[in-house]
Amino acid sequence: MLKRVITYGTYDVLHYGHINLLKRAKALGDYLIVALSSDEFNEIKNKKSYYNYDQRKLLLESLRYVDLVIPENNWEQKIDDIKKYQADIFVMGDDWKGKFDFLKDYCEVVYLPRTPNVSSTQTKQYLKSSF
Ligand code: C2G
């Protein structure tokens, strides 16, 4: 039986921490859906992404671990997404540990350890300081 995994995020300035997460998420099932934060939702999250939605989507769709990219437009869509896409497992990095336990009524919830010492913010800061 096809096991579907879903995860959410901004995925700006794609780095190996993101890849580690997506790789492990995919390994939990057969099909990985990434709900990618829209530019408008990033504003709600107070995140300014360097790459816009289409650019971030293109990068994710090029990855072998990702089967489908859908837009994340708000905080409230997760339950509907899980039903609509028949997700069996919801995965997030453990910086979100506990925050999405309410989804346990609809699917398995897995928090994976974050990859240390890498972040989009850190990368942007480094690039700013090196020119
Ligand atoms: N991540 C990780 N290790 C890092 C950086 C990020 O494992 N060094 C994981 C995060 O835990 C998350 C995913 O990579 O699961 C995407 O990270 P972000 O783009 O920062 O996601 P975020 O802005 O936290 O969006 O509705 C949920 C939100 O959209 C989550």
Backbone and ligand atoms as CSV (ligand in chain L), in Angstrom:
chain,resi,resn,atom,element,x,y,z
A,1,MET,N,N,0.857,-1.196,0.000
A,1,MET,CA,C,0.000,0.000,0.000
A,1,MET,C,C,0.893,1.245,0.000
A,2,LEU,N,N,0.574,2.168,-0.882
A,2,LEU,CA,C,1.407,3.363,-1.023
A,2,LEU,C,C,1.338,4.215,0.245
A,3,LYS,N,N,2.505,4.504,0.802
A,3,LYS,CA,C,2.538,5.321,2.006
A,3,LYS,C,C,2.922,6.743,1.602
A,4,ARG,N,N,2.012,7.699,1.920
A,4,ARG,CA,C,2.251,9.086,1.520
A,4,ARG,C,C,2.709,9.920,2.723
A,5,VAL,N,N,3.734,10.721,2.472
A,5,VAL,CA,C,4.310,11.583,3.509
A,5,VAL,C,C,4.089,13.031,3.093
A,6,ILE,N,N,3.804,13.889,4.085
A,6,ILE,CA,C,3.655,15.321,3.779
A,6,ILE,C,C,4.463,16.140,4.770
A,7,THR,N,N,5.048,17.217,4.259
A,7,THR,CA,C,5.810,18.125,5.108
A,7,THR,C,C,5.609,19.551,4.613
A,8,TYR,N,N,5.956,20.533,5.463
A,8,TYR,CA,C,5.677,21.946,5.163
A,8,TYR,C,C,6.926,22.772,5.392
A,9,GLY,N,N,7.054,23.849,4.637
A,9,GLY,CA,C,8.181,24.751,4.908
A,9,GLY,C,C,8.390,25.808,3.844
A,10,THR,N,N,9.304,26.722,4.151
A,10,THR,CA,C,9.649,27.815,3.223
A,10,THR,C,C,10.741,27.382,2.247
A,11,TYR,N,N,11.689,26.599,2.747
A,11,TYR,CA,C,12.769,26.064,1.900
A,11,TYR,C,C,13.455,27.153,1.077
A,12,ASP,N,N,13.813,28.235,1.740
A,12,ASP,CA,C,14.530,29.306,1.043
A,12,ASP,C,C,16.029,28.999,1.032
A,13,VAL,N,N,16.721,29.424,-0.042
A,13,VAL,CA,C,18.174,29.189,-0.158
A,13,VAL,C,C,18.472,27.732,0.236
A,14,LEU,N,N,18.005,26.837,-0.566
A,14,LEU,CA,C,18.051,25.391,-0.291
A,14,LEU,C,C,19.447,24.951,0.184
A,15,HIS,N,N,19.497,24.219,1.261
A,15,HIS,CA,C,20.802,23.756,1.790
A,15,HIS,C,C,20.679,22.309,2.275
A,16,TYR,N,N,21.799,21.763,2.682
A,16,TYR,CA,C,21.853,20.330,3.004
A,16,TYR,C,C,21.003,19.967,4.224
A,17,GLY,N,N,20.678,20.958,5.061
A,17,GLY,CA,C,19.756,20.681,6.189
A,17,GLY,C,C,18.367,20.359,5.665
A,18,HIS,N,N,17.956,21.138,4.654
A,18,HIS,CA,C,16.659,20.863,4.013
A,18,HIS,C,C,16.674,19.486,3.339
A,19,ILE,N,N,17.756,19.218,2.638
A,19,ILE,CA,C,17.859,17.945,1.895
A,19,ILE,C,C,17.824,16.758,2.866
A,20,ASN,N,N,18.562,16.904,3.997
A,20,ASN,CA,C,18.530,15.830,5.006
A,20,ASN,C,C,17.118,15.563,5.496
A,21,LEU,N,N,16.352,16.628,5.661
A,21,LEU,CA,C,14.969,16.476,6.150
A,21,LEU,C,C,14.131,15.765,5.082
A,22,LEU,N,N,14.238,16.236,3.865
A,22,LEU,CA,C,13.414,15.670,2.781
A,22,LEU,C,C,13.789,14.218,2.508
A,23,LYS,N,N,15.085,13.939,2.595
A,23,LYS,CA,C,15.568,12.565,2.356
A,23,LYS,C,C,14.987,11.612,3.403
A,24,ARG,N,N,15.052,12.017,4.675
A,24,ARG,CA,C,14.529,11.168,5.753
A,24,ARG,C,C,13.006,11.069,5.696
A,25,ALA,N,N,12.362,12.176,5.315
A,25,ALA,CA,C,10.884,12.155,5.212
A,25,ALA,C,C,10.462,11.169,4.127
A,26,LYS,N,N,11.135,11.225,2.989
A,26,LYS,CA,C,10.783,10.318,1.886
A,26,LYS,C,C,11.008,8.872,2.289
A,27,ALA,N,N,12.073,8.637,3.070
A,27,ALA,CA,C,12.420,7.264,3.475
A,27,ALA,C,C,11.353,6.655,4.389
A,28,LEU,N,N,10.460,7.501,4.933
A,28,LEU,CA,C,9.401,6.977,5.814
A,28,LEU,C,C,8.235,6.402,5.009
A,29,GLY,N,N,8.231,6.675,3.691
A,29,GLY,CA,C,7.111,6.198,2.864
A,29,GLY,C,C,7.526,6.018,1.421
A,30,ASP,N,N,6.534,6.219,0.518
A,30,ASP,CA,C,6.808,5.993,-0.914
A,30,ASP,C,C,6.633,7.262,-1.743
A,31,TYR,N,N,5.982,8.252,-1.168
A,31,TYR,CA,C,5.588,9.427,-1.944
A,31,TYR,C,C,5.648,10.632,-1.004
A,32,LEU,N,N,6.410,11.649,-1.405
A,32,LEU,CA,C,6.578,12.817,-0.519
A,32,LEU,C,C,5.967,14.073,-1.143
A,33,ILE,N,N,5.055,14.665,-0.399
A,33,ILE,CA,C,4.435,15.941,-0.789
A,33,ILE,C,C,5.048,17.039,0.067
A,34,VAL,N,N,5.490,18.112,-0.573
A,34,VAL,CA,C,5.991,19.270,0.174
A,34,VAL,C,C,5.011,20.419,-0.034
A,35,ALA,N,N,4.446,20.889,1.083
A,35,ALA,CA,C,3.586,22.081,1.038
A,35,ALA,C,C,4.511,23.272,1.261
A,36,LEU,N,N,4.749,24.006,0.173
A,36,LEU,CA,C,5.750,25.080,0.167
A,36,LEU,C,C,5.094,26.417,0.490
A,37,SER,N,N,5.645,27.100,1.487
A,37,SER,CA,C,5.043,28.380,1.908
A,37,SER,C,C,5.035,29.381,0.754
A,38,SER,N,N,3.867,29.943,0.495
A,38,SER,CA,C,3.749,30.984,-0.540
A,38,SER,C,C,4.470,32.239,-0.049
A,39,ASP,N,N,4.720,33.169,-0.968
A,39,ASP,CA,C,5.367,34.430,-0.569
A,39,ASP,C,C,4.472,35.189,0.417
A,40,GLU,N,N,3.161,35.102,0.176
A,40,GLU,CA,C,2.212,35.811,1.060
A,40,GLU,C,C,2.230,35.167,2.450
A,41,PHE,N,N,2.264,33.824,2.503
A,41,PHE,CA,C,2.276,33.162,3.818
A,41,PHE,C,C,3.590,33.431,4.532
A,42,ASN,N,N,4.676,33.555,3.769
A,42,ASN,CA,C,5.957,33.886,4.408
A,42,ASN,C,C,5.848,35.210,5.154
A,43,GLU,N,N,5.101,36.150,4.590
A,43,GLU,CA,C,4.930,37.442,5.275
A,43,GLU,C,C,4.201,37.223,6.600
A,44,ILE,N,N,3.212,36.337,6.566
A,44,ILE,CA,C,2.480,36.025,7.816
A,44,ILE,C,C,3.437,35.369,8.814
A,45,LYS,N,N,4.376,34.563,8.302
A,45,LYS,CA,C,5.360,33.903,9.175
A,45,LYS,C,C,6.513,34.845,9.515
A,46,ASN,N,N,6.419,36.097,9.035
A,46,ASN,CA,C,7.523,37.052,9.227
A,46,ASN,C,C,8.832,36.533,8.667
A,47,LYS,N,N,8.740,35.825,7.541
A,47,LYS,CA,C,9.943,35.334,6.877
A,47,LYS,C,C,10.033,36.011,5.515
A,48,LYS,N,N,11.194,36.638,5.269
A,48,LYS,CA,C,11.393,37.254,3.935
A,48,LYS,C,C,12.267,36.286,3.162
A,49,SER,N,N,11.745,35.629,2.145
A,49,SER,CA,C,12.595,34.669,1.434
A,49,SER,C,C,13.352,35.377,0.310
A,50,TYR,N,N,14.557,34.890,0.070
A,50,TYR,CA,C,15.405,35.464,-0.990
A,50,TYR,C,C,14.842,35.068,-2.354
A,51,TYR,N,N,14.486,33.771,-2.464
A,51,TYR,CA,C,13.890,33.272,-3.712
A,51,TYR,C,C,12.374,33.318,-3.580
A,52,ASN,N,N,11.692,33.633,-4.672
A,52,ASN,CA,C,10.214,33.672,-4.605
A,52,ASN,C,C,9.652,32.257,-4.717
A,53,TYR,N,N,8.329,32.158,-4.629
A,53,TYR,CA,C,7.689,30.835,-4.571
A,53,TYR,C,C,8.062,29.984,-5.791
A,54,ASP,N,N,7.942,30.557,-6.980
A,54,ASP,CA,C,8.210,29.778,-8.199
A,54,ASP,C,C,9.651,29.266,-8.235
A,55,GLN,N,N,10.582,30.099,-7.792
A,55,GLN,CA,C,11.999,29.689,-7.786
A,55,GLN,C,C,12.223,28.577,-6.752
A,56,ARG,N,N,11.606,28.731,-5.572
A,56,ARG,CA,C,11.768,27.710,-4.511
A,56,ARG,C,C,11.078,26.416,-4.930
A,57,LYS,N,N,9.971,26.532,-5.642
A,57,LYS,CA,C,9.235,25.351,-6.120
A,57,LYS,C,C,10.060,24.591,-7.165
A,58,LEU,N,N,10.688,25.347,-8.069
A,58,LEU,CA,C,11.523,24.726,-9.120
A,58,LEU,C,C,12.665,23.923,-8.491
A,59,LEU,N,N,13.280,24.519,-7.473
A,59,LEU,CA,C,14.391,23.828,-6.793
A,59,LEU,C,C,13.896,22.527,-6.151
A,60,LEU,N,N,12.773,22.597,-5.432
A,60,LEU,CA,C,12.271,21.400,-4.748
A,60,LEU,C,C,11.863,20.320,-5.747
A,61,GLU,N,N,11.228,20.746,-6.852
A,61,GLU,CA,C,10.745,19.756,-7.827
A,61,GLU,C,C,11.902,19.043,-8.534
A,62,SER,N,N,13.097,19.628,-8.435
A,62,SER,CA,C,14.248,18.990,-9.103
A,62,SER,C,C,14.852,17.880,-8.227
A,63,LEU,N,N,14.375,17.780,-6.985
A,63,LEU,CA,C,14.983,16.820,-6.054
A,63,LEU,C,C,14.380,15.421,-6.226
A,64,ARG,N,N,15.234,14.412,-6.133
A,64,ARG,CA,C,14.743,13.028,-6.287
A,64,ARG,C,C,13.801,12.640,-5.140
A,65,TYR,N,N,13.905,13.327,-3.979
A,65,TYR,CA,C,13.091,12.928,-2.824
A,65,TYR,C,C,11.671,13.481,-2.877
A,66,VAL,N,N,11.441,14.478,-3.735
A,66,VAL,CA,C,10.164,15.191,-3.731
A,66,VAL,C,C,9.296,14.744,-4.913
A,67,ASP,N,N,8.051,14.333,-4.592
A,67,ASP,CA,C,7.144,13.857,-5.648
A,67,ASP,C,C,6.116,14.903,-6.061
A,68,LEU,N,N,5.767,15.781,-5.123
A,68,LEU,CA,C,4.757,16.804,-5.435
A,68,LEU,C,C,4.978,18.022,-4.551
A,69,VAL,N,N,4.867,19.196,-5.157
A,69,VAL,CA,C,4.949,20.447,-4.385
A,69,VAL,C,C,3.600,21.147,-4.490
A,70,ILE,N,N,3.018,21.459,-3.330
A,70,ILE,CA,C,1.737,22.196,-3.308
A,70,ILE,C,C,1.960,23.482,-2.510
A,71,PRO,N,N,1.111,24.492,-2.691
A,71,PRO,CA,C,1.308,25.742,-1.949
A,71,PRO,C,C,0.801,25.651,-0.511
A,72,GLU,N,N,1.551,26.269,0.389
A,72,GLU,CA,C,1.073,26.439,1.770
A,72,GLU,C,C,0.696,27.911,1.901
A,73,ASN,N,N,-0.586,28.168,2.062
A,73,ASN,CA,C,-1.081,29.554,2.089
A,73,ASN,C,C,-1.453,30.065,3.471
A,74,ASN,N,N,-1.630,29.110,4.425
A,74,ASN,CA,C,-2.052,29.534,5.776
A,74,ASN,C,C,-1.710,28.441,6.784
A,75,TRP,N,N,-1.934,28.782,8.091
A,75,TRP,CA,C,-1.672,27.809,9.160
A,75,TRP,C,C,-2.760,26.743,9.221
A,76,GLU,N,N,-3.927,27.041,8.654
A,76,GLU,CA,C,-5.108,26.204,8.911
A,76,GLU,C,C,-5.318,25.071,7.906
A,77,GLN,N,N,-4.485,24.962,6.885
A,77,GLN,CA,C,-4.819,24.025,5.805
A,77,GLN,C,C,-4.354,22.582,6.018
A,78,LYS,N,N,-3.594,22.324,7.071
A,78,LYS,CA,C,-2.951,21.016,7.204
A,78,LYS,C,C,-3.950,19.840,7.246
A,79,ILE,N,N,-5.016,19.967,8.047
A,79,ILE,CA,C,-5.969,18.853,8.155
A,79,ILE,C,C,-6.615,18.586,6.798
A,80,ASP,N,N,-7.008,19.661,6.128
A,80,ASP,CA,C,-7.606,19.495,4.788
A,80,ASP,C,C,-6.607,18.856,3.824
A,81,ASP,N,N,-5.358,19.304,3.881
A,81,ASP,CA,C,-4.317,18.736,2.996
A,81,ASP,C,C,-4.151,17.233,3.257
A,82,ILE,N,N,-4.099,16.875,4.544
A,82,ILE,CA,C,-3.870,15.468,4.912
A,82,ILE,C,C,-5.008,14.606,4.356
A,83,LYS,N,N,-6.243,15.147,4.435
A,83,LYS,CA,C,-7.395,14.413,3.886
A,83,LYS,C,C,-7.333,14.384,2.361
A,84,LYS,N,N,-7.109,15.549,1.778
A,84,LYS,CA,C,-7.152,15.667,0.301
A,84,LYS,C,C,-6.076,14.806,-0.362
A,85,TYR,N,N,-4.884,14.805,0.242
A,85,TYR,CA,C,-3.770,14.062,-0.373
A,85,TYR,C,C,-3.559,12.689,0.266
A,86,GLN,N,N,-4.475,12.317,1.177
A,86,GLN,CA,C,-4.420,11.007,1.835
A,86,GLN,C,C,-3.049,10.736,2.454
A,87,ALA,N,N,-2.533,11.736,3.133
A,87,ALA,CA,C,-1.217,11.587,3.764
A,87,ALA,C,C,-1.311,10.635,4.952
A,88,ASP,N,N,-0.328,9.719,5.043
A,88,ASP,CA,C,-0.285,8.772,6.164
A,88,ASP,C,C,0.642,9.260,7.273
A,89,ILE,N,N,1.614,10.096,6.860
A,89,ILE,CA,C,2.606,10.583,7.823
A,89,ILE,C,C,2.853,12.070,7.596
A,90,PHE,N,N,2.835,12.827,8.699
A,90,PHE,CA,C,3.183,14.254,8.678
A,90,PHE,C,C,4.558,14.382,9.323
A,91,VAL,N,N,5.484,15.028,8.628
A,91,VAL,CA,C,6.864,15.133,9.136
A,91,VAL,C,C,7.290,16.595,9.224
A,92,MET,N,N,7.973,16.944,10.307
A,92,MET,CA,C,8.595,18.265,10.431
A,92,MET,C,C,9.892,18.108,11.217
A,93,GLY,N,N,10.795,19.073,11.067
A,93,GLY,CA,C,11.985,19.104,11.902
A,93,GLY,C,C,11.568,19.332,13.356
A,94,ASP,N,N,12.429,18.885,14.285
A,94,ASP,CA,C,12.005,18.906,15.701
A,94,ASP,C,C,12.044,20.291,16.337
A,95,ASP,N,N,12.369,21.321,15.567
A,95,ASP,CA,C,12.159,22.675,16.099
A,95,ASP,C,C,10.659,22.913,16.252
A,96,TRP,N,N,9.867,22.060,15.616
A,96,TRP,CA,C,8.398,22.141,15.706
A,96,TRP,C,C,7.831,21.096,16.664
A,97,LYS,N,N,8.720,20.392,17.374
A,97,LYS,CA,C,8.263,19.282,18.227
A,97,LYS,C,C,7.039,19.665,19.067
A,98,GLY,N,N,6.009,18.839,18.964
A,98,GLY,CA,C,4.808,19.050,19.768
A,98,GLY,C,C,3.797,20.000,19.156
A,99,LYS,N,N,4.255,20.891,18.280
A,99,LYS,CA,C,3.372,21.952,17.760
A,99,LYS,C,C,2.259,21.411,16.863
A,100,PHE,N,N,2.450,20.259,16.272
A,100,PHE,CA,C,1.453,19.726,15.340
A,100,PHE,C,C,0.869,18.399,15.814
A,101,ASP,N,N,0.926,18.159,17.140
A,101,ASP,CA,C,0.408,16.886,17.669
A,101,ASP,C,C,-1.095,16.735,17.433
A,102,PHE,N,N,-1.792,17.846,17.238
A,102,PHE,CA,C,-3.244,17.761,16.968
A,102,PHE,C,C,-3.531,17.006,15.674
A,103,LEU,N,N,-2.497,16.863,14.833
A,103,LEU,CA,C,-2.701,16.141,13.567
A,103,LEU,C,C,-2.720,14.625,13.769
A,104,LYS,N,N,-2.393,14.188,15.022
A,104,LYS,CA,C,-2.337,12.744,15.296
A,104,LYS,C,C,-3.696,12.075,15.119
A,105,ASP,N,N,-4.754,12.885,15.135
A,105,ASP,CA,C,-6.101,12.326,14.881
A,105,ASP,C,C,-6.268,11.938,13.405
A,106,TYR,N,N,-5.362,12.429,12.557
A,106,TYR,CA,C,-5.555,12.228,11.108
A,106,TYR,C,C,-4.445,11.398,10.470
A,107,CYS,N,N,-3.276,11.418,11.060
A,107,CYS,CA,C,-2.141,10.662,10.488
A,107,CYS,C,C,-1.037,10.552,11.539
A,108,GLU,N,N,-0.006,9.801,11.175
A,108,GLU,CA,C,1.153,9.693,12.065
A,108,GLU,C,C,1.878,11.048,12.041
A,109,VAL,N,N,2.423,11.461,13.186
A,109,VAL,CA,C,3.172,12.728,13.248
A,109,VAL,C,C,4.600,12.404,13.663
A,110,VAL,N,N,5.575,12.813,12.838
A,110,VAL,CA,C,6.986,12.500,13.105
A,110,VAL,C,C,7.798,13.794,13.094
A,111,TYR,N,N,8.548,14.010,14.166
A,111,TYR,CA,C,9.468,15.157,14.216
A,111,TYR,C,C,10.886,14.600,14.084
A,112,LEU,N,N,11.616,15.092,13.111
A,112,LEU,CA,C,12.975,14.579,12.874
A,112,LEU,C,C,14.013,15.576,13.396
A,113,PRO,N,N,15.119,15.094,13.917
A,113,PRO,CA,C,16.154,16.019,14.410
A,113,PRO,C,C,16.623,16.975,13.304
A,114,ARG,N,N,16.705,18.231,13.652
A,114,ARG,CA,C,17.217,19.211,12.686
A,114,ARG,C,C,18.700,18.942,12.426
A,115,THR,N,N,19.150,19.337,11.235
A,115,THR,CA,C,20.583,19.260,10.941
A,115,THR,C,C,21.251,20.475,11.587
A,116,PRO,N,N,22.246,20.258,12.449
A,116,PRO,CA,C,22.849,21.393,13.153
A,116,PRO,C,C,23.691,22.296,12.241
A,117,ASN,N,N,23.868,23.540,12.691
A,117,ASN,CA,C,24.825,24.489,12.112
A,117,ASN,C,C,24.585,24.854,10.649
A,118,VAL,N,N,23.356,24.782,10.220
A,118,VAL,CA,C,23.069,25.294,8.874
A,118,VAL,C,C,21.659,25.873,8.865
A,119,SER,N,N,21.532,27.050,8.224
A,119,SER,CA,C,20.205,27.666,8.068
A,119,SER,C,C,20.281,28.678,6.929
A,120,SER,N,N,19.133,28.959,6.350
A,120,SER,CA,C,19.101,29.935,5.257
A,120,SER,C,C,19.593,31.290,5.766
A,121,THR,N,N,19.157,31.635,6.990
A,121,THR,CA,C,19.541,32.937,7.564
A,121,THR,C,C,21.063,33.037,7.681
A,122,GLN,N,N,21.670,31.974,8.193
A,122,GLN,CA,C,23.132,31.952,8.389
A,122,GLN,C,C,23.840,32.118,7.042
A,123,THR,N,N,23.319,31.409,6.039
A,123,THR,CA,C,23.941,31.470,4.712
A,123,THR,C,C,23.839,32.879,4.142
A,124,LYS,N,N,22.655,33.483,4.308
A,124,LYS,CA,C,22.458,34.844,3.785
A,124,LYS,C,C,23.406,35.810,4.490
A,125,GLN,N,N,23.528,35.634,5.819
A,125,GLN,CA,C,24.403,36.556,6.582
A,125,GLN,C,C,25.844,36.409,6.131
A,126,TYR,N,N,26.271,35.186,5.919
A,126,TYR,CA,C,27.656,34.936,5.492
A,126,TYR,C,C,27.913,35.605,4.131
A,127,LEU,N,N,26.956,35.425,3.232
A,127,LEU,CA,C,27.136,35.988,1.881
A,127,LEU,C,C,27.184,37.515,1.941
A,128,LYS,N,N,26.337,38.071,2.831
A,128,LYS,CA,C,26.316,39.548,2.962
A,128,LYS,C,C,27.679,40.043,3.431
A,129,SER,N,N,28.264,39.308,4.380
A,129,SER,CA,C,29.510,39.795,5.004
A,129,SER,C,C,30.726,39.532,4.122
A,130,SER,N,N,30.552,38.684,3.082
A,130,SER,CA,C,31.770,38.343,2.318
A,130,SER,C,C,31.896,39.179,1.035
A,131,PHE,N,N,31.005,40.190,0.877
A,131,PHE,CA,C,31.176,41.042,-0.315
A,131,PHE,C,C,31.346,42.502,0.120
L,1,C2G,N1,N,15.280,22.029,8.791
L,1,C2G,C1,C,16.174,21.086,9.310
L,1,C2G,N2,N,17.436,21.455,9.586
L,1,C2G,C2,C,17.856,22.734,9.365
L,1,C2G,C3,C,16.959,23.682,8.830
L,1,C2G,C4,C,15.662,23.308,8.546
L,1,C2G,O1,O,15.808,19.913,9.515
L,1,C2G,N3,N,19.141,23.065,9.657
L,1,C2G,C5,C,13.901,21.602,8.502
L,1,C2G,C6,C,12.859,22.353,9.325
L,1,C2G,O2,O,12.725,21.748,10.615
L,1,C2G,C7,C,11.609,22.173,8.469
L,1,C2G,C8,C,12.176,22.163,7.038
L,1,C2G,O3,O,13.587,21.891,7.151
L,1,C2G,O4,O,10.989,20.915,8.734
L,1,C2G,C9,C,11.973,23.472,6.307
L,1,C2G,O5,O,12.569,24.498,7.082
L,1,C2G,P1,P,11.956,25.987,6.960
L,1,C2G,O6,O,11.864,26.343,5.530
L,1,C2G,O7,O,12.688,26.854,7.922
L,1,C2G,O8,O,10.483,25.711,7.503
L,1,C2G,P2,P,9.588,26.691,8.425
L,1,C2G,O9,O,9.763,28.092,8.018
L,1,C2G,O10,O,9.861,26.271,9.818
L,1,C2G,O11,O,8.107,26.274,7.942
L,1,C2G,O12,O,3.578,25.200,8.551
L,1,C2G,C10,C,4.913,24.896,8.879
L,1,C2G,C11,C,5.853,25.974,8.415
L,1,C2G,O13,O,5.628,26.295,7.052
L,1,C2G,C12,C,7.278,25.483,8.642
